[in-house]
Amino acid sequence: MRSKLIELRKKKGYTQKEMADNLKIARSTYAGYESGNFYPSLRIASEIKRILKYGKDDLF
């Protein structure tokens, strides 16, 4: 999951800070998603998928 999240974010040209700002969360929280230390709520996961334009359910 985390490698796919990093790959998609970089492919879209976003930094972790930009993703966090779009999600209205701390950059450290978003970094935790990418490192696998935290898992996003369903609302945040849906927003990440929308921002990255990723339609599959297997991102998380």
NUKOL-299809 format. One line per field, with one value per atom (N, C-alpha, C, O): residue number from 1; residue in one letter; atom name; x, y negated, z negated. Coordinates in steps of 0.02 Angstrom, whole numbers, plus 50000, padded with zeros to 5 digits. Each point is the difference from the previous one (the first is absolute). Example, Ala and Ser with C-alpha at 12.3 -4.5 7.8 and 13.67 -1.06 7.14 Angstrom:
<pts>
seq = (1 / 1 / 1 / 1 / 2 / 2 / 2 / 2) $
type = (A / A / A / A / S / S / S / S) $
atom = (N / CA / C / O / N / CA / C / O) $
u = (50660 / 49955 / 50045 / 50052 / 49930 / 50042 / 49961 / 50025) $
v = (50284 / 49941 / 49940 / 50001 / 49946 / 49941 / 49945 / 49945) $
w = (49610 / 50000 / 50000 / 49967 / 50069 / 49997 / 49963 / 49992) $
</pts>
This chain:
<pts>
seq = (1 / 1 / 1 / 1 / 2 / 2 / 2 / 2 / 3 / 3 / 3 / 3 / 4 / 4 / 4 / 4 / 5 / 5 / 5 / 5 / 6 / 6 / 6 / 6 / 7 / 7 / 7 / 7 / 8 / 8 / 8 / 8 / 9 / 9 / 9 / 9 / 10 / 10 / 10 / 10 / 11 / 11 / 11 / 11 / 12 / 12 / 12 / 12 / 13 / 13 / 13 / 13 / 14 / 14 / 14 / 14 / 15 / 15 / 15 / 15 / 16 / 16 / 16 / 16 / 17 / 17 / 17 / 17 / 18 / 18 / 18 / 18 / 19 / 19 / 19 / 19 / 20 / 20 / 20 / 20 / 21 / 21 / 21 / 21 / 22 / 22 / 22 / 22 / 23 / 23 / 23 / 23 / 24 / 24 / 24 / 24 / 25 / 25 / 25 / 25 / 26 / 26 / 26 / 26 / 27 / 27 / 27 / 27 / 28 / 28 / 28 / 28 / 29 / 29 / 29 / 29 / 30 / 30 / 30 / 30 / 31 / 31 / 31 / 31 / 32 / 32 / 32 / 32 / 33 / 33 / 33 / 33 / 34 / 34 / 34 / 34 / 35 / 35 / 35 / 35 / 36 / 36 / 36 / 36 / 37 / 37 / 37 / 37 / 38 / 38 / 38 / 38 / 39 / 39 / 39 / 39 / 40 / 40 / 40 / 40 / 41 / 41 / 41 / 41 / 42 / 42 / 42 / 42 / 43 / 43 / 43 / 43 / 44 / 44 / 44 / 44 / 45 / 45 / 45 / 45 / 46 / 46 / 46 / 46 / 47 / 47 / 47 / 47 / 48 / 48 / 48 / 48 / 49 / 49 / 49 / 49 / 50 / 50 / 50 / 50 / 51 / 51 / 51 / 51 / 52 / 52 / 52 / 52 / 53 / 53 / 53 / 53 / 54 / 54 / 54 / 54 / 55 / 55 / 55 / 55 / 56 / 56 / 56 / 56 / 57 / 57 / 57 / 57 / 58 / 58 / 58 / 58 / 59 / 59 / 59 / 59 / 60 / 60 / 60 / 60) $
type = (M / M / M / M / R / R / R / R / S / S / S / S / K / K / K / K / L / L / L / L / I / I / I / I / E / E / E / E / L / L / L / L / R / R / R / R / K / K / K / K / K / K / K / K / K / K / K / K / G / G / G / G / Y / Y / Y / Y / T / T / T / T / Q / Q / Q / Q / K / K / K / K / E / E / E / E / M / M / M / M / A / A / A / A / D / D / D / D / N / N / N / N / L / L / L / L / K / K / K / K / I / I / I / I / A / A / A / A / R / R / R / R / S / S / S / S / T / T / T / T / Y / Y / Y / Y / A / A / A / A / G / G / G / G / Y / Y / Y / Y / E / E / E / E / S / S / S / S / G / G / G / G / N / N / N / N / F / F / F / F / Y / Y / Y / Y / P / P / P / P / S / S / S / S / L / L / L / L / R / R / R / R / I / I / I / I / A / A / A / A / S / S / S / S / E / E / E / E / I / I / I / I / K / K / K / K / R / R / R / R / I / I / I / I / L / L / L / L / K / K / K / K / Y / Y / Y / Y / G / G / G / G / K / K / K / K / D / D / D / D / D / D / D / D / L / L / L / L / F / F / F / F) $
atom = (N / CA / C / O / N / CA / C / O / N / CA / C / O / N / CA / C / O / N / CA / C / O / N / CA / C / O / N / CA / C / O / N / CA / C / O / N / CA / C / O / N / CA / C / O / N / CA / C / O / N / CA / C / O / N / CA / C / O / N / CA / C / O / N / CA / C / O / N / CA / C / O / N / CA / C / O / N / CA / C / O / N / CA / C / O / N / CA / C / O / N / CA / C / O / N / CA / C / O / N / CA / C / O / N / CA / C / O / N / CA / C / O / N / CA / C / O / N / CA / C / O / N / CA / C / O / N / CA / C / O / N / CA / C / O / N / CA / C / O / N / CA / C / O / N / CA / C / O / N / CA / C / O / N / CA / C / O / N / CA / C / O / N / CA / C / O / N / CA / C / O / N / CA / C / O / N / CA / C / O / N / CA / C / O / N / CA / C / O / N / CA / C / O / N / CA / C / O / N / CA / C / O / N / CA / C / O / N / CA / C / O / N / CA / C / O / N / CA / C / O / N / CA / C / O / N / CA / C / O / N / CA / C / O / N / CA / C / O / N / CA / C / O / N / CA / C / O / N / CA / C / O / N / CA / C / O / N / CA / C / O / N / CA / C / O / N / CA / C / O) $
u = (50041 / 49959 / 50043 / 49989 / 50059 / 50037 / 50041 / 50004 / 50025 / 50039 / 49955 / 50021 / 49918 / 49952 / 49980 / 49994 / 49995 / 49981 / 50056 / 49987 / 50074 / 50058 / 50006 / 50009 / 49986 / 50006 / 49948 / 50017 / 49920 / 49947 / 50008 / 49989 / 50031 / 50010 / 50055 / 49991 / 50065 / 50056 / 49982 / 50019 / 49944 / 49979 / 49957 / 50005 / 49953 / 49957 / 50038 / 49973 / 50088 / 50041 / 49986 / 50016 / 49954 / 49985 / 50055 / 50030 / 49982 / 50043 / 49956 / 49939 / 50091 / 49961 / 49964 / 49942 / 50090 / 49969 / 49940 / 49948 / 50057 / 49943 / 49941 / 49943 / 50072 / 49947 / 49967 / 49939 / 50102 / 49974 / 49958 / 49946 / 50077 / 49962 / 49932 / 49949 / 50051 / 49937 / 49952 / 49939 / 50089 / 49959 / 49983 / 49960 / 50072 / 49991 / 50021 / 49966 / 50093 / 50031 / 50073 / 50026 / 50007 / 50071 / 50042 / 49981 / 50075 / 50044 / 50025 / 50007 / 50006 / 50024 / 49947 / 50018 / 49919 / 49947 / 50000 / 49997 / 50008 / 50002 / 50062 / 49996 / 50061 / 50061 / 49990 / 50028 / 49934 / 49985 / 49960 / 50009 / 49947 / 49964 / 50048 / 49996 / 50051 / 50047 / 50049 / 50022 / 49994 / 50048 / 49965 / 50033 / 49901 / 49963 / 49990 / 49975 / 50045 / 49991 / 49929 / 49978 / 49986 / 49930 / 49958 / 50026 / 49910 / 49953 / 49947 / 49974 / 50009 / 49951 / 49929 / 49983 / 49977 / 49929 / 49970 / 50033 / 49907 / 49968 / 49992 / 50008 / 49976 / 49992 / 50066 / 50002 / 50052 / 50066 / 50022 / 50027 / 49962 / 50019 / 49963 / 50029 / 49907 / 49961 / 50027 / 50003 / 50017 / 50028 / 50067 / 50014 / 50027 / 50065 / 49988 / 50033 / 49921 / 49985 / 49974 / 50017 / 49942 / 49973 / 50057 / 50004 / 50039 / 50055 / 50047 / 50022 / 49995 / 50047 / 49967 / 50033 / 49900 / 49961 / 50013 / 50016 / 49978 / 50010 / 49934 / 49974 / 49999 / 49933 / 49996 / 49946 / 50107 / 49997 / 49995 / 50022 / 49947 / 49991 / 50060 / 50000 / 50051 / 50056 / 50059 / 50055 / 49933 / 50054 / 50018 / 50058 / 49890 / 50011 / 49980 / 50007) $
v = (50059 / 49941 / 49938 / 49955 / 50041 / 49938 / 49984 / 49942 / 50109 / 49986 / 49975 / 49958 / 50069 / 49978 / 49927 / 49960 / 50023 / 49932 / 49951 / 49946 / 50072 / 49957 / 49993 / 49945 / 50111 / 50001 / 49954 / 49959 / 50048 / 49959 / 49926 / 49958 / 50027 / 49930 / 49968 / 49945 / 50090 / 49973 / 49995 / 49952 / 50096 / 49999 / 49939 / 49971 / 50010 / 49941 / 49935 / 49946 / 50059 / 49942 / 49964 / 49941 / 50094 / 49970 / 50016 / 50053 / 49899 / 50013 / 50026 / 49995 / 50031 / 50021 / 49940 / 50006 / 49937 / 49939 / 49980 / 49982 / 50020 / 49982 / 50048 / 49978 / 50086 / 50048 / 49985 / 49999 / 49991 / 49985 / 49936 / 49998 / 49951 / 49938 / 50011 / 49975 / 50063 / 50016 / 50039 / 49992 / 50050 / 50042 / 49965 / 50024 / 49917 / 49962 / 50040 / 50002 / 50030 / 50038 / 49979 / 49966 / 50054 / 49986 / 50042 / 50056 / 49915 / 50037 / 50064 / 50052 / 49944 / 50059 / 50057 / 50058 / 49923 / 50051 / 50033 / 50061 / 49897 / 50029 / 50044 / 50054 / 49923 / 50040 / 50067 / 50051 / 49949 / 50062 / 50049 / 50060 / 49914 / 50043 / 50034 / 50060 / 49900 / 50027 / 50050 / 50047 / 49942 / 50045 / 50062 / 50048 / 49951 / 50056 / 49997 / 50047 / 49897 / 49993 / 49982 / 50014 / 49954 / 49981 / 50022 / 50009 / 49999 / 50014 / 49946 / 49981 / 49993 / 49945 / 50024 / 50059 / 49894 / 50015 / 50011 / 49987 / 50038 / 50011 / 49934 / 49999 / 49948 / 49935 / 49977 / 49978 / 50027 / 49979 / 50045 / 49976 / 50090 / 50046 / 49984 / 50002 / 49981 / 49981 / 49936 / 49995 / 49958 / 49938 / 50012 / 49971 / 50072 / 50016 / 50031 / 49981 / 50065 / 50032 / 49949 / 50004 / 49949 / 49948 / 49954 / 49986 / 49993 / 49954 / 50034 / 49970 / 50093 / 50036 / 50032 / 50030 / 49963 / 50028 / 50075 / 50025 / 50009 / 50072 / 50033 / 49991 / 50048 / 50026 / 50068 / 50017 / 50021 / 50067 / 49997 / 49952 / 50099 / 50003 / 50029 / 50002 / 50020 / 50033 / 49954 / 50024 / 49911 / 49954 / 50008 / 49996 / 50015 / 50007 / 50069 / 50015) $
w = (50000 / 50000 / 50000 / 50041 / 49914 / 49994 / 50063 / 50019 / 50012 / 50060 / 50057 / 50039 / 49964 / 50052 / 49986 / 50047 / 49891 / 49981 / 50018 / 50027 / 49957 / 50017 / 50075 / 50026 / 50009 / 50073 / 50033 / 50043 / 49936 / 50030 / 49983 / 50043 / 49896 / 49980 / 50042 / 50026 / 49981 / 50039 / 50074 / 50033 / 49992 / 50071 / 50014 / 50054 / 49898 / 50008 / 49985 / 50011 / 49963 / 49988 / 49934 / 49993 / 49959 / 49935 / 49950 / 50002 / 49953 / 49943 / 49943 / 50004 / 49944 / 49942 / 49970 / 49979 / 50019 / 49973 / 50040 / 49972 / 50094 / 50043 / 49989 / 49997 / 49997 / 49987 / 49932 / 49994 / 49956 / 49933 / 50001 / 49969 / 50065 / 50005 / 50034 / 49977 / 50077 / 50035 / 49956 / 50005 / 49951 / 49956 / 49934 / 49961 / 50028 / 49938 / 49939 / 49949 / 50058 / 49945 / 49995 / 50044 / 49903 / 49992 / 50049 / 50017 / 50005 / 50045 / 49966 / 50032 / 49903 / 49964 / 50000 / 50002 / 49996 / 50004 / 50068 / 50006 / 50047 / 50067 / 50009 / 50030 / 49944 / 50004 / 49965 / 50021 / 49925 / 49965 / 50042 / 49995 / 50048 / 50046 / 50049 / 50013 / 50012 / 50049 / 49968 / 50032 / 49905 / 49967 / 49972 / 49981 / 50017 / 49973 / 49925 / 49970 / 49998 / 49928 / 49981 / 49945 / 50101 / 49989 / 50060 / 50055 / 49933 / 50054 / 50001 / 49947 / 50111 / 50004 / 49986 / 50010 / 49968 / 49993 / 50069 / 50051 / 49952 / 50065 / 50038 / 50061 / 49904 / 50033 / 50030 / 50058 / 49904 / 50025 / 50057 / 50050 / 49943 / 50054 / 50064 / 50054 / 49940 / 50059 / 50032 / 50061 / 49898 / 50025 / 50035 / 50052 / 49918 / 50032 / 50068 / 50049 / 49955 / 50064 / 50051 / 50059 / 49918 / 50044 / 50025 / 50059 / 49896 / 50017 / 50049 / 50050 / 49937 / 50043 / 50060 / 50043 / 49961 / 50055 / 50007 / 50054 / 49890 / 49997 / 49983 / 49945 / 50100 / 49991 / 49967 / 49975 / 50023 / 49971 / 49924 / 49969 / 50003 / 49927 / 49964 / 49938 / 50098 / 49966 / 49984 / 49988 / 50011 / 49982 / 49926 / 49981 / 49976 / 49929 / 49976 / 49941) $
</pts>
